[in-house]
Each structure stands twice: as C-alpha cells, then as structure tokens.
C-alpha cells in the first residue's frame, strides 16, 4: 500500500473507528512479524468487531475504485 494511502487508512482507523494509536501499533507490530493483513489482525486481537471489519474492507474497496490501484 503506498505511503499516502496507508496514512489515510490509519487516519480512518483512528477517526472513524475510534481505535487508539496503541491498538493500531499492537496490530502493526504483529503484522510485521506474521505478515498478516492489518484488518484481520485487528479483528483477531478483538480490537474491532465484525461490523467494523466490514467497514474497513468497504473503505479499502472504495480506495481501490477511486484510483489507488496499488493496494
């Protein structure tokens, strides 16, 4: 994911889903170790629920369709 899009994604997680910076950081550390996708790691750690996971994937889909093909 390009740096700008990733920053927008992190902002979405923080502002729209009200995830704390610490919660996001926990999942990011795990992501670097396991190579798992961040949305799934957030869900696996119980930091988001299924409804929020769906919102994340909707946001990611919208990002792809608005021209960020590198996702």
PDB file of N, CA, C, O and CB in Angstrom:
ATOM      1  N   UNK A   1       0.852  -1.163   0.000  1.00  0.00           N
ATOM      2  CA  UNK A   1       0.000   0.000   0.000  1.00  0.00           C
ATOM      3  C   UNK A   1       0.901   1.231   0.000  1.00  0.00           C
ATOM      4  O   UNK A   1       1.798   1.329   0.838  1.00  0.00           O
ATOM      5  CB  UNK A   1      -0.971  -0.005   1.222  1.00  0.00           C
ATOM      6  N   UNK A   2       0.686   2.163  -0.913  1.00  0.00           N
ATOM      7  CA  UNK A   2       1.511   3.377  -0.936  1.00  0.00           C
ATOM      8  C   UNK A   2       1.433   4.132   0.386  1.00  0.00           C
ATOM      9  O   UNK A   2       0.430   4.065   1.098  1.00  0.00           O
ATOM     10  CB  UNK A   2       1.077   4.293  -2.083  1.00  0.00           C
ATOM     11  N   UNK A   3       2.491   4.837   0.695  1.00  0.00           N
ATOM     12  CA  UNK A   3       2.601   5.531   1.982  1.00  0.00           C
ATOM     13  C   UNK A   3       1.416   6.464   2.243  1.00  0.00           C
ATOM     14  O   UNK A   3       0.862   6.455   3.342  1.00  0.00           O
ATOM     15  CB  UNK A   3       3.898   6.327   2.034  1.00  0.00           C
ATOM     16  N   UNK A   4       1.018   7.269   1.253  1.00  0.00           N
ATOM     17  CA  UNK A   4      -0.094   8.222   1.466  1.00  0.00           C
ATOM     18  C   UNK A   4      -1.385   7.489   1.749  1.00  0.00           C
ATOM     19  O   UNK A   4      -2.125   7.865   2.658  1.00  0.00           O
ATOM     20  CB  UNK A   4      -0.275   9.136   0.242  1.00  0.00           C
ATOM     21  N   UNK A   5      -1.666   6.451   0.985  1.00  0.00           N
ATOM     22  CA  UNK A   5      -2.889   5.692   1.196  1.00  0.00           C
ATOM     23  C   UNK A   5      -2.856   5.003   2.553  1.00  0.00           C
ATOM     24  O   UNK A   5      -3.874   4.948   3.242  1.00  0.00           O
ATOM     25  CB  UNK A   5      -3.085   4.662   0.076  1.00  0.00           C
ATOM     26  N   UNK A   6      -1.714   4.485   2.939  1.00  0.00           N
ATOM     27  CA  UNK A   6      -1.593   3.830   4.238  1.00  0.00           C
ATOM     28  C   UNK A   6      -1.852   4.833   5.361  1.00  0.00           C
ATOM     29  O   UNK A   6      -2.513   4.504   6.346  1.00  0.00           O
ATOM     30  CB  UNK A   6      -0.196   3.192   4.398  1.00  0.00           C
ATOM     31  N   UNK A   7      -1.339   6.046   5.217  1.00  0.00           N
ATOM     32  CA  UNK A   7      -1.582   7.084   6.225  1.00  0.00           C
ATOM     33  C   UNK A   7      -3.067   7.445   6.285  1.00  0.00           C
ATOM     34  O   UNK A   7      -3.608   7.676   7.366  1.00  0.00           O
ATOM     35  CB  UNK A   7      -0.741   8.341   5.917  1.00  0.00           C
ATOM     36  N   UNK A   8      -3.723   7.494   5.127  1.00  0.00           N
ATOM     37  CA  UNK A   8      -5.167   7.754   5.099  1.00  0.00           C
ATOM     38  C   UNK A   8      -5.920   6.614   5.781  1.00  0.00           C
ATOM     39  O   UNK A   8      -6.897   6.845   6.494  1.00  0.00           O
ATOM     40  CB  UNK A   8      -5.665   7.931   3.641  1.00  0.00           C
ATOM     41  N   UNK A   9      -5.464   5.394   5.559  1.00  0.00           N
ATOM     42  CA  UNK A   9      -6.075   4.233   6.181  1.00  0.00           C
ATOM     43  C   UNK A   9      -5.933   4.297   7.701  1.00  0.00           C
ATOM     44  O   UNK A   9      -6.891   4.039   8.430  1.00  0.00           O
ATOM     45  CB  UNK A   9      -5.447   2.946   5.638  1.00  0.00           C
ATOM     46  N   UNK A  10      -4.749   4.637   8.169  1.00  0.00           N
ATOM     47  CA  UNK A  10      -4.529   4.762   9.612  1.00  0.00           C
ATOM     48  C   UNK A  10      -5.398   5.869  10.205  1.00  0.00           C
ATOM     49  O   UNK A  10      -5.929   5.727  11.306  1.00  0.00           O
ATOM     50  CB  UNK A  10      -3.045   5.042   9.906  1.00  0.00           C
ATOM     51  N   UNK A  11      -5.540   6.961   9.474  1.00  0.00           N
ATOM     52  CA  UNK A  11      -6.407   8.056   9.925  1.00  0.00           C
ATOM     53  C   UNK A  11      -7.860   7.579  10.007  1.00  0.00           C
ATOM     54  O   UNK A  11      -8.571   7.927  10.950  1.00  0.00           O
ATOM     55  CB  UNK A  11      -6.292   9.277   8.968  1.00  0.00           C
ATOM     56  N   UNK A  12      -8.309   6.779   9.019  1.00  0.00           N
ATOM     57  CA  UNK A  12      -9.652   6.203   9.029  1.00  0.00           C
ATOM     58  C   UNK A  12      -9.844   5.335  10.276  1.00  0.00           C
ATOM     59  O   UNK A  12     -10.858   5.447  10.965  1.00  0.00           O
ATOM     60  CB  UNK A  12      -9.897   5.369   7.745  1.00  0.00           C
ATOM     61  N   UNK A  13      -8.874   4.479  10.561  1.00  0.00           N
ATOM     62  CA  UNK A  13      -8.980   3.612  11.734  1.00  0.00           C
ATOM     63  C   UNK A  13      -9.112   4.436  13.013  1.00  0.00           C
ATOM     64  O   UNK A  13      -9.907   4.112  13.896  1.00  0.00           O
ATOM     65  CB  UNK A  13      -7.758   2.686  11.827  1.00  0.00           C
ATOM     66  N   UNK A  14      -8.335   5.485  13.097  1.00  0.00           N
ATOM     67  CA  UNK A  14      -8.335   6.308  14.301  1.00  0.00           C
ATOM     68  C   UNK A  14      -9.590   7.183  14.403  1.00  0.00           C
ATOM     69  O   UNK A  14     -10.233   7.227  15.451  1.00  0.00           O
ATOM     70  CB  UNK A  14      -7.091   7.183  14.327  1.00  0.00           C
ATOM     71  N   UNK A  15      -9.936   7.874  13.319  1.00  0.00           N
ATOM     72  CA  UNK A  15     -11.030   8.839  13.370  1.00  0.00           C
ATOM     73  C   UNK A  15     -12.407   8.200  13.223  1.00  0.00           C
ATOM     74  O   UNK A  15     -13.336   8.560  13.946  1.00  0.00           O
ATOM     75  CB  UNK A  15     -10.844   9.867  12.296  1.00  0.00           C
ATOM     76  N   UNK A  16     -12.545   7.268  12.304  1.00  0.00           N
ATOM     77  CA  UNK A  16     -13.865   6.679  12.036  1.00  0.00           C
ATOM     78  C   UNK A  16     -14.196   5.516  12.968  1.00  0.00           C
ATOM     79  O   UNK A  16     -15.341   5.364  13.391  1.00  0.00           O
ATOM     80  CB  UNK A  16     -13.933   6.205  10.599  1.00  0.00           C
ATOM     81  N   UNK A  17     -13.200   4.703  13.285  1.00  0.00           N
ATOM     82  CA  UNK A  17     -13.450   3.547  14.150  1.00  0.00           C
ATOM     83  C   UNK A  17     -13.007   3.782  15.585  1.00  0.00           C
ATOM     84  O   UNK A  17     -13.179   2.922  16.449  1.00  0.00           O
ATOM     85  CB  UNK A  17     -12.748   2.332  13.602  1.00  0.00           C
ATOM     86  N   UNK A  18     -12.433   4.960  15.830  1.00  0.00           N
ATOM     87  CA  UNK A  18     -12.016   5.363  17.182  1.00  0.00           C
ATOM     88  C   UNK A  18     -11.013   4.394  17.814  1.00  0.00           C
ATOM     89  O   UNK A  18     -11.047   4.157  19.021  1.00  0.00           O
ATOM     90  CB  UNK A  18     -13.233   5.480  18.080  1.00  0.00           C
ATOM     91  N   UNK A  19     -10.127   3.842  16.997  1.00  0.00           N
ATOM     92  CA  UNK A  19      -9.071   2.983  17.532  1.00  0.00           C
ATOM     93  C   UNK A  19      -7.946   3.863  18.062  1.00  0.00           C
ATOM     94  O   UNK A  19      -7.575   4.861  17.444  1.00  0.00           O
ATOM     95  CB  UNK A  19      -8.540   1.996  16.444  1.00  0.00           C
ATOM     96  N   UNK A  20      -7.422   3.485  19.191  1.00  0.00           N
ATOM     97  CA  UNK A  20      -6.318   4.248  19.762  1.00  0.00           C
ATOM     98  C   UNK A  20      -5.031   3.961  18.988  1.00  0.00           C
ATOM     99  O   UNK A  20      -4.913   2.950  18.295  1.00  0.00           O
ATOM    100  CB  UNK A  20      -6.138   3.910  21.261  1.00  0.00           C
ATOM    101  N   UNK A  21      -4.090   4.863  19.122  1.00  0.00           N
ATOM    102  CA  UNK A  21      -2.782   4.674  18.484  1.00  0.00           C
ATOM    103  C   UNK A  21      -2.117   3.409  19.016  1.00  0.00           C
ATOM    104  O   UNK A  21      -1.433   2.706  18.272  1.00  0.00           O
ATOM    105  CB  UNK A  21      -1.870   5.905  18.725  1.00  0.00           C
ATOM    106  N   UNK A  22      -2.313   3.117  20.296  1.00  0.00           N
ATOM    107  CA  UNK A  22      -1.730   1.912  20.892  1.00  0.00           C
ATOM    108  C   UNK A  22      -2.321   0.640  20.281  1.00  0.00           C
ATOM    109  O   UNK A  22      -1.592  -0.312  20.001  1.00  0.00           O
ATOM    110  CB  UNK A  22      -1.949   1.913  22.408  1.00  0.00           C
ATOM    111  N   UNK A  23      -3.634   0.625  20.076  1.00  0.00           N
ATOM    112  CA  UNK A  23      -4.279  -0.543  19.468  1.00  0.00           C
ATOM    113  C   UNK A  23      -3.762  -0.785  18.061  1.00  0.00           C
ATOM    114  O   UNK A  23      -3.477  -1.918  17.675  1.00  0.00           O
ATOM    115  CB  UNK A  23      -5.796  -0.364  19.441  1.00  0.00           C
ATOM    116  N   UNK A  24      -3.645   0.287  17.307  1.00  0.00           N
ATOM    117  CA  UNK A  24      -3.138   0.172  15.934  1.00  0.00           C
ATOM    118  C   UNK A  24      -1.687  -0.308  15.961  1.00  0.00           C
ATOM    119  O   UNK A  24      -1.296  -1.151  15.153  1.00  0.00           O
ATOM    120  CB  UNK A  24      -3.248   1.536  15.184  1.00  0.00           C
ATOM    121  N   UNK A  25      -0.894   0.222  16.884  1.00  0.00           N
ATOM    122  CA  UNK A  25       0.519  -0.154  16.979  1.00  0.00           C
ATOM    123  C   UNK A  25       0.682  -1.638  17.313  1.00  0.00           C
ATOM    124  O   UNK A  25       1.576  -2.297  16.781  1.00  0.00           O
ATOM    125  CB  UNK A  25       1.223   0.701  18.039  1.00  0.00           C
ATOM    126  N   UNK A  26      -0.171  -2.165  18.185  1.00  0.00           N
ATOM    127  CA  UNK A  26      -0.112  -3.590  18.530  1.00  0.00           C
ATOM    128  C   UNK A  26      -0.298  -4.438  17.285  1.00  0.00           C
ATOM    129  O   UNK A  26       0.462  -5.376  17.044  1.00  0.00           O
ATOM    130  CB  UNK A  26      -1.181  -3.947  19.583  1.00  0.00           C
ATOM    131  N   UNK A  27      -1.315  -4.106  16.493  1.00  0.00           N
ATOM    132  CA  UNK A  27      -1.587  -4.870  15.278  1.00  0.00           C
ATOM    133  C   UNK A  27      -0.472  -4.685  14.249  1.00  0.00           C
ATOM    134  O   UNK A  27      -0.115  -5.631  13.548  1.00  0.00           O
ATOM    135  CB  UNK A  27      -2.934  -4.452  14.677  1.00  0.00           C
ATOM    136  N   UNK A  28       0.077  -3.482  14.154  1.00  0.00           N
ATOM    137  CA  UNK A  28       1.168  -3.241  13.211  1.00  0.00           C
ATOM    138  C   UNK A  28       2.400  -4.066  13.571  1.00  0.00           C
ATOM    139  O   UNK A  28       3.056  -4.611  12.683  1.00  0.00           O
ATOM    140  CB  UNK A  28       1.524  -1.751  13.178  1.00  0.00           C
ATOM    141  N   UNK A  29       2.719  -4.164  14.844  1.00  0.00           N
ATOM    142  CA  UNK A  29       3.871  -4.979  15.255  1.00  0.00           C
ATOM    143  C   UNK A  29       3.642  -6.440  14.875  1.00  0.00           C
ATOM    144  O   UNK A  29       4.544  -7.108  14.371  1.00  0.00           O
ATOM    145  CB  UNK A  29       4.119  -4.853  16.783  1.00  0.00           C
ATOM    146  N   UNK A  30       2.455  -6.916  15.116  1.00  0.00           N
ATOM    147  CA  UNK A  30       2.128  -8.294  14.761  1.00  0.00           C
ATOM    148  C   UNK A  30       2.160  -8.487  13.252  1.00  0.00           C
ATOM    149  O   UNK A  30       2.572  -9.539  12.764  1.00  0.00           O
ATOM    150  CB  UNK A  30       0.753  -8.677  15.313  1.00  0.00           C
ATOM    151  N   UNK A  31       1.727  -7.474  12.516  1.00  0.00           N
ATOM    152  CA  UNK A  31       1.719  -7.544  11.060  1.00  0.00           C
ATOM    153  C   UNK A  31       3.138  -7.737  10.525  1.00  0.00           C
ATOM    154  O   UNK A  31       3.351  -8.508   9.590  1.00  0.00           O
ATOM    155  CB  UNK A  31       1.088  -6.273  10.462  1.00  0.00           C
ATOM    156  N   UNK A  32       4.099  -7.044  11.111  1.00  0.00           N
ATOM    157  CA  UNK A  32       5.477  -7.169  10.636  1.00  0.00           C
ATOM    158  C   UNK A  32       6.054  -8.543  10.973  1.00  0.00           C
ATOM    159  O   UNK A  32       6.932  -9.036  10.265  1.00  0.00           O
ATOM    160  CB  UNK A  32       6.352  -6.067  11.245  1.00  0.00           C
ATOM    161  N   UNK A  33       5.569  -9.161  12.043  1.00  0.00           N
ATOM    162  CA  UNK A  33       6.063 -10.485  12.437  1.00  0.00           C
ATOM    163  C   UNK A  33       5.373 -11.610  11.663  1.00  0.00           C
ATOM    164  O   UNK A  33       6.024 -12.565  11.239  1.00  0.00           O
ATOM    165  CB  UNK A  33       5.863 -10.694  13.935  1.00  0.00           C
ATOM    166  N   UNK A  34       4.069 -11.496  11.484  1.00  0.00           N
ATOM    167  CA  UNK A  34       3.303 -12.593  10.881  1.00  0.00           C
ATOM    168  C   UNK A  34       3.016 -12.398   9.398  1.00  0.00           C
ATOM    169  O   UNK A  34       2.620 -13.338   8.709  1.00  0.00           O
ATOM    170  CB  UNK A  34       2.006 -12.760  11.612  1.00  0.00           C
ATOM    171  N   UNK A  35       3.214 -11.190   8.911  1.00  0.00           N
ATOM    172  CA  UNK A  35       2.905 -10.833   7.518  1.00  0.00           C
ATOM    173  C   UNK A  35       1.404 -10.938   7.227  1.00  0.00           C
ATOM    174  O   UNK A  35       0.996 -11.061   6.072  1.00  0.00           O
ATOM    175  CB  UNK A  35       3.688 -11.738   6.554  1.00  0.00           C
ATOM    176  N   UNK A  36       0.590 -10.890   8.284  1.00  0.00           N
ATOM    177  CA  UNK A  36      -0.860 -10.940   8.125  1.00  0.00           C
ATOM    178  C   UNK A  36      -1.416  -9.570   7.784  1.00  0.00           C
ATOM    179  O   UNK A  36      -0.771  -8.558   8.059  1.00  0.00           O
ATOM    180  CB  UNK A  36      -1.521 -11.472   9.392  1.00  0.00           C
ATOM    181  N   UNK A  37      -2.608  -9.518   7.187  1.00  0.00           N
ATOM    182  CA  UNK A  37      -3.215  -8.224   6.856  1.00  0.00           C
ATOM    183  C   UNK A  37      -3.698  -7.505   8.123  1.00  0.00           C
ATOM    184  O   UNK A  37      -4.272  -8.123   9.020  1.00  0.00           O
ATOM    185  CB  UNK A  37      -4.392  -8.419   5.874  1.00  0.00           C
ATOM    186  N   UNK A  38      -3.460  -6.220   8.178  1.00  0.00           N
ATOM    187  CA  UNK A  38      -3.794  -5.419   9.354  1.00  0.00           C
ATOM    188  C   UNK A  38      -5.263  -5.549   9.767  1.00  0.00           C
ATOM    189  O   UNK A  38      -5.531  -5.721  10.956  1.00  0.00           O
ATOM    190  CB  UNK A  38      -3.472  -3.968   9.088  1.00  0.00           C
ATOM    191  N   UNK A  39      -6.226  -5.475   8.840  1.00  0.00           N
ATOM    192  CA  UNK A  39      -7.628  -5.594   9.283  1.00  0.00           C
ATOM    193  C   UNK A  39      -7.913  -6.912  10.006  1.00  0.00           C
ATOM    194  O   UNK A  39      -8.619  -6.923  11.013  1.00  0.00           O
ATOM    195  CB  UNK A  39      -8.561  -5.465   8.085  1.00  0.00           C
ATOM    196  N   UNK A  40      -7.377  -8.004   9.509  1.00  0.00           N
ATOM    197  CA  UNK A  40      -7.627  -9.297  10.145  1.00  0.00           C
ATOM    198  C   UNK A  40      -6.952  -9.383  11.512  1.00  0.00           C
ATOM    199  O   UNK A  40      -7.502  -9.979  12.439  1.00  0.00           O
ATOM    200  CB  UNK A  40      -7.135 -10.434   9.248  1.00  0.00           C
ATOM    201  N   UNK A  41      -5.786  -8.801  11.640  1.00  0.00           N
ATOM    202  CA  UNK A  41      -5.093  -8.810  12.928  1.00  0.00           C
ATOM    203  C   UNK A  41      -5.857  -7.984  13.963  1.00  0.00           C
ATOM    204  O   UNK A  41      -5.946  -8.370  15.128  1.00  0.00           O
ATOM    205  CB  UNK A  41      -3.661  -8.272  12.770  1.00  0.00           C
ATOM    206  N   UNK A  42      -6.403  -6.853  13.536  1.00  0.00           N
ATOM    207  CA  UNK A  42      -7.221  -6.044  14.444  1.00  0.00           C
ATOM    208  C   UNK A  42      -8.408  -6.857  14.954  1.00  0.00           C
ATOM    209  O   UNK A  42      -8.752  -6.794  16.134  1.00  0.00           O
ATOM    210  CB  UNK A  42      -7.715  -4.760  13.737  1.00  0.00           C
ATOM    211  N   UNK A  43      -9.026  -7.616  14.061  1.00  0.00           N
ATOM    212  CA  UNK A  43     -10.171  -8.440  14.432  1.00  0.00           C
ATOM    213  C   UNK A  43      -9.750  -9.606  15.335  1.00  0.00           C
ATOM    214  O   UNK A  43     -10.401  -9.888  16.342  1.00  0.00           O
ATOM    215  CB  UNK A  43     -10.867  -8.970  13.175  1.00  0.00           C
ATOM    216  N   UNK A  44      -8.657 -10.279  14.965  1.00  0.00           N
ATOM    217  CA  UNK A  44      -8.189 -11.420  15.751  1.00  0.00           C
ATOM    218  C   UNK A  44      -7.834 -11.029  17.180  1.00  0.00           C
ATOM    219  O   UNK A  44      -8.040 -11.806  18.112  1.00  0.00           O
ATOM    220  CB  UNK A  44      -6.986 -12.053  15.080  1.00  0.00           C
ATOM    221  N   UNK A  45      -7.299  -9.823  17.349  1.00  0.00           N
ATOM    222  CA  UNK A  45      -6.950  -9.350  18.690  1.00  0.00           C
ATOM    223  C   UNK A  45      -8.147  -8.780  19.443  1.00  0.00           C
ATOM    224  O   UNK A  45      -8.016  -8.353  20.590  1.00  0.00           O
ATOM    225  CB  UNK A  45      -5.867  -8.302  18.599  1.00  0.00           C
ATOM    226  N   UNK A  46      -9.307  -8.773  18.805  1.00  0.00           N
ATOM    227  CA  UNK A  46     -10.508  -8.263  19.460  1.00  0.00           C
ATOM    228  C   UNK A  46     -10.562  -6.749  19.533  1.00  0.00           C
ATOM    229  O   UNK A  46     -11.310  -6.187  20.333  1.00  0.00           O
ATOM    230  CB  UNK A  46     -10.604  -8.822  20.836  1.00  0.00           C
ATOM    231  N   UNK A  47      -9.771  -6.086  18.697  1.00  0.00           N
ATOM    232  CA  UNK A  47      -9.743  -4.627  18.714  1.00  0.00           C
ATOM    233  C   UNK A  47     -10.876  -4.021  17.897  1.00  0.00           C
ATOM    234  O   UNK A  47     -11.231  -2.857  18.084  1.00  0.00           O
ATOM    235  CB  UNK A  47      -8.414  -4.128  18.192  1.00  0.00           C
ATOM    236  N   UNK A  48     -11.441  -4.813  16.992  1.00  0.00           N
ATOM    237  CA  UNK A  48     -12.612  -4.413  16.207  1.00  0.00           C
ATOM    238  C   UNK A  48     -13.583  -5.584  16.159  1.00  0.00           C
ATOM    239  O   UNK A  48     -13.194  -6.732  16.378  1.00  0.00           O
ATOM    240  CB  UNK A  48     -12.204  -3.965  14.762  1.00  0.00           C
ATOM    241  N   UNK A  49     -14.843  -5.292  15.873  1.00  0.00           N
ATOM    242  CA  UNK A  49     -15.831  -6.356  15.715  1.00  0.00           C
ATOM    243  C   UNK A  49     -16.069  -6.611  14.219  1.00  0.00           C
ATOM    244  O   UNK A  49     -15.475  -5.950  13.367  1.00  0.00           O
ATOM    245  CB  UNK A  49     -17.167  -5.984  16.436  1.00  0.00           C
ATOM    246  N   UNK A  50     -16.932  -7.564  13.917  1.00  0.00           N
ATOM    247  CA  UNK A  50     -17.167  -7.916  12.512  1.00  0.00           C
ATOM    248  C   UNK A  50     -17.760  -6.765  11.716  1.00  0.00           C
ATOM    249  O   UNK A  50     -17.434  -6.592  10.542  1.00  0.00           O
ATOM    250  CB  UNK A  50     -18.085  -9.114  12.423  1.00  0.00           C
ATOM    251  N   UNK A  51     -18.623  -5.980  12.338  1.00  0.00           N
ATOM    252  CA  UNK A  51     -19.203  -4.829  11.656  1.00  0.00           C
ATOM    253  C   UNK A  51     -18.108  -3.820  11.280  1.00  0.00           C
ATOM    254  O   UNK A  51     -18.112  -3.276  10.175  1.00  0.00           O
ATOM    255  CB  UNK A  51     -20.272  -4.157  12.547  1.00  0.00           C
ATOM    256  N   UNK A  52     -17.185  -3.581  12.193  1.00  0.00           N
ATOM    257  CA  UNK A  52     -16.081  -2.661  11.925  1.00  0.00           C
ATOM    258  C   UNK A  52     -15.136  -3.236  10.872  1.00  0.00           C
ATOM    259  O   UNK A  52     -14.605  -2.497  10.043  1.00  0.00           O
ATOM    260  CB  UNK A  52     -15.310  -2.357  13.219  1.00  0.00           C
ATOM    261  N   UNK A  53     -14.926  -4.550  10.901  1.00  0.00           N
ATOM    262  CA  UNK A  53     -14.095  -5.194   9.881  1.00  0.00           C
ATOM    263  C   UNK A  53     -14.708  -4.988   8.498  1.00  0.00           C
ATOM    264  O   UNK A  53     -13.996  -4.728   7.528  1.00  0.00           O
ATOM    265  CB  UNK A  53     -13.933  -6.705  10.180  1.00  0.00           C
ATOM    266  N   UNK A  54     -16.012  -5.103   8.418  1.00  0.00           N
ATOM    267  CA  UNK A  54     -16.699  -4.871   7.147  1.00  0.00           C
ATOM    268  C   UNK A  54     -16.527  -3.422   6.691  1.00  0.00           C
ATOM    269  O   UNK A  54     -16.324  -3.167   5.504  1.00  0.00           O
ATOM    270  CB  UNK A  54     -18.195  -5.213   7.275  1.00  0.00           C
ATOM    271  N   UNK A  55     -16.606  -2.470   7.629  1.00  0.00           N
ATOM    272  CA  UNK A  55     -16.390  -1.059   7.284  1.00  0.00           C
ATOM    273  C   UNK A  55     -14.983  -0.838   6.744  1.00  0.00           C
ATOM    274  O   UNK A  55     -14.780  -0.060   5.812  1.00  0.00           O
ATOM    275  CB  UNK A  55     -16.629  -0.163   8.511  1.00  0.00           C
ATOM    276  N   UNK A  56     -14.018  -1.526   7.337  1.00  0.00           N
ATOM    277  CA  UNK A  56     -12.634  -1.399   6.870  1.00  0.00           C
ATOM    278  C   UNK A  56     -12.520  -1.889   5.432  1.00  0.00           C
ATOM    279  O   UNK A  56     -11.938  -1.210   4.586  1.00  0.00           O
ATOM    280  CB  UNK A  56     -11.670  -2.191   7.785  1.00  0.00           C
ATOM    281  N   UNK A  57     -13.073  -3.066   5.155  1.00  0.00           N
ATOM    282  CA  UNK A  57     -12.974  -3.592   3.797  1.00  0.00           C
ATOM    283  C   UNK A  57     -13.770  -2.753   2.805  1.00  0.00           C
ATOM    284  O   UNK A  57     -13.378  -2.645   1.643  1.00  0.00           O
ATOM    285  CB  UNK A  57     -13.456  -5.032   3.759  1.00  0.00           C
ATOM    286  N   UNK A  58     -14.865  -2.163   3.232  1.00  0.00           N
ATOM    287  CA  UNK A  58     -15.601  -1.228   2.367  1.00  0.00           C
ATOM    288  C   UNK A  58     -14.731  -0.020   2.045  1.00  0.00           C
ATOM    289  O   UNK A  58     -14.689   0.439   0.903  1.00  0.00           O
ATOM    290  CB  UNK A  58     -16.924  -0.773   3.042  1.00  0.00           C
ATOM    291  N   UNK A  59     -14.030   0.497   3.072  1.00  0.00           N
ATOM    292  CA  UNK A  59     -13.153   1.642   2.850  1.00  0.00           C
ATOM    293  C   UNK A  59     -12.033   1.276   1.878  1.00  0.00           C
ATOM    294  O   UNK A  59     -11.716   2.040   0.966  1.00  0.00           O
ATOM    295  CB  UNK A  59     -12.564   2.139   4.185  1.00  0.00           C
ATOM    296  N   UNK A  60     -11.438   0.099   2.083  1.00  0.00           N
ATOM    297  CA  UNK A  60     -10.356  -0.342   1.199  1.00  0.00           C
ATOM    298  C   UNK A  60     -10.856  -0.527  -0.226  1.00  0.00           C
ATOM    299  O   UNK A  60     -10.173  -0.141  -1.174  1.00  0.00           O
ATOM    300  CB  UNK A  60      -9.742  -1.648   1.713  1.00  0.00           C
ATOM    301  N   UNK A  61     -12.044  -1.113  -0.390  1.00  0.00           N
ATOM    302  CA  UNK A  61     -12.630  -1.256  -1.734  1.00  0.00           C
ATOM    303  C   UNK A  61     -12.833   0.097  -2.379  1.00  0.00           C
ATOM    304  O   UNK A  61     -12.520   0.277  -3.556  1.00  0.00           O
ATOM    305  CB  UNK A  61     -13.966  -2.008  -1.669  1.00  0.00           C
ATOM    306  N   UNK A  62     -13.354   1.052  -1.623  1.00  0.00           N
ATOM    307  CA  UNK A  62     -13.574   2.393  -2.162  1.00  0.00           C
ATOM    308  C   UNK A  62     -12.250   3.038  -2.558  1.00  0.00           C
ATOM    309  O   UNK A  62     -12.190   3.767  -3.549  1.00  0.00           O
ATOM    310  CB  UNK A  62     -14.309   3.273  -1.136  1.00  0.00           C
ATOM    311  N   UNK A  63     -11.193   2.780  -1.801  1.00  0.00           N
ATOM    312  CA  UNK A  63      -9.876   3.332  -2.129  1.00  0.00           C
ATOM    313  C   UNK A  63      -9.359   2.792  -3.443  1.00  0.00           C
ATOM    314  O   UNK A  63      -8.751   3.524  -4.223  1.00  0.00           O
ATOM    315  CB  UNK A  63      -8.880   3.028  -1.023  1.00  0.00           C
ATOM    316  N   UNK A  64      -9.594   1.524  -3.694  1.00  0.00           N
ATOM    317  CA  UNK A  64      -9.157   0.908  -4.946  1.00  0.00           C
ATOM    318  C   UNK A  64      -9.913   1.494  -6.106  1.00  0.00           C
ATOM    319  O   UNK A  64      -9.328   1.770  -7.154  1.00  0.00           O
ATOM    320  CB  UNK A  64      -9.345  -0.606  -4.908  1.00  0.00           C
ATOM    321  N   UNK A  65     -11.209   1.691  -5.937  1.00  0.00           N
ATOM    322  CA  UNK A  65     -12.039   2.201  -7.027  1.00  0.00           C
ATOM    323  C   UNK A  65     -11.869   3.682  -7.277  1.00  0.00           C
ATOM    324  O   UNK A  65     -12.307   4.186  -8.311  1.00  0.00           O
ATOM    325  CB  UNK A  65     -13.469   1.920  -6.744  1.00  0.00           C
ATOM    326  N   UNK A  66     -11.238   4.396  -6.349  1.00  0.00           N
ATOM    327  CA  UNK A  66     -11.023   5.826  -6.575  1.00  0.00           C
ATOM    328  C   UNK A  66      -9.639   6.099  -7.139  1.00  0.00           C
ATOM    329  O   UNK A  66      -9.194   7.246  -7.168  1.00  0.00           O
ATOM    330  CB  UNK A  66     -11.214   6.603  -5.281  1.00  0.00           C
ATOM    331  N   UNK A  67      -8.964   5.061  -7.582  1.00  0.00           N
ATOM    332  CA  UNK A  67      -7.707   5.281  -8.280  1.00  0.00           C
ATOM    333  C   UNK A  67      -6.468   4.795  -7.575  1.00  0.00           C
ATOM    334  O   UNK A  67      -5.386   4.867  -8.158  1.00  0.00           O
ATOM    335  CB  UNK A  67      -7.555   6.688  -8.545  1.00  0.00           C
ATOM    336  N   UNK A  68      -6.557   4.315  -6.377  1.00  0.00           N
ATOM    337  CA  UNK A  68      -5.386   3.821  -5.663  1.00  0.00           C
ATOM    338  C   UNK A  68      -5.198   2.331  -5.980  1.00  0.00           C
ATOM    339  O   UNK A  68      -5.368   1.479  -5.108  1.00  0.00           O
ATOM    340  CB  UNK A  68      -5.534   4.050  -4.124  1.00  0.00           C
ATOM    341  N   UNK A  69      -4.852   2.033  -7.210  1.00  0.00           N
ATOM    342  CA  UNK A  69      -4.758   0.673  -7.690  1.00  0.00           C
ATOM    343  C   UNK A  69      -3.624  -0.124  -7.051  1.00  0.00           C
ATOM    344  O   UNK A  69      -3.577  -1.347  -7.180  1.00  0.00           O
ATOM    345  CB  UNK A  69      -4.590   0.683  -9.163  1.00  0.00           C
ATOM    346  N   UNK A  70      -2.707   0.561  -6.360  1.00  0.00           N
ATOM    347  CA  UNK A  70      -1.544  -0.121  -5.787  1.00  0.00           C
ATOM    348  C   UNK A  70      -1.882  -0.919  -4.540  1.00  0.00           C
ATOM    349  O   UNK A  70      -1.023  -1.655  -4.055  1.00  0.00           O
ATOM    350  CB  UNK A  70      -0.472   0.880  -5.462  1.00  0.00           C
ATOM    351  N   UNK A  71      -3.067  -0.812  -4.004  1.00  0.00           N
ATOM    352  CA  UNK A  71      -3.410  -1.502  -2.762  1.00  0.00           C
ATOM    353  C   UNK A  71      -3.225  -2.961  -2.915  1.00  0.00           C
ATOM    354  O   UNK A  71      -3.464  -3.715  -1.972  1.00  0.00           O
ATOM    355  CB  UNK A  71      -4.821  -1.210  -2.339  1.00  0.00           C
TER     356      UNK A  71
END
